[in-house]
Amino acid sequence: MTLTVKIDPRTERALDERCRGEGETRSAVIRRLIEGYLAERPRRSPGEIYDEVTGGRAPSSDHRPVSRDHSRTIKAKLRARYGAR
């Protein structure tokens, strides 16, 4: 697969210099970085994410219907933790 990445000229020069110094290609370095990124944050199930965000608590029925704003609440908590994408 071919992937195009846009980077600023300063970063490109720094990458080229580092690759030359280490005797590696840009592709090899970027592949290794992507593999490391994917390995550090394994995929979790929706249930695991829900438990992390809510502390494992079941939705409460003694307040207003939570289904109305439940999705918005979960999304806001995930954005706060992991940033917007």
Secondary structure, DSSP 8 states (H G I E B T S, - for coil): --------HHHHHHHHHHHHHHT--HHHHHHHHHHHHHHHS----HHHHHHHHHTT----SSSS-THHHHHHHHHHHHHHHH---
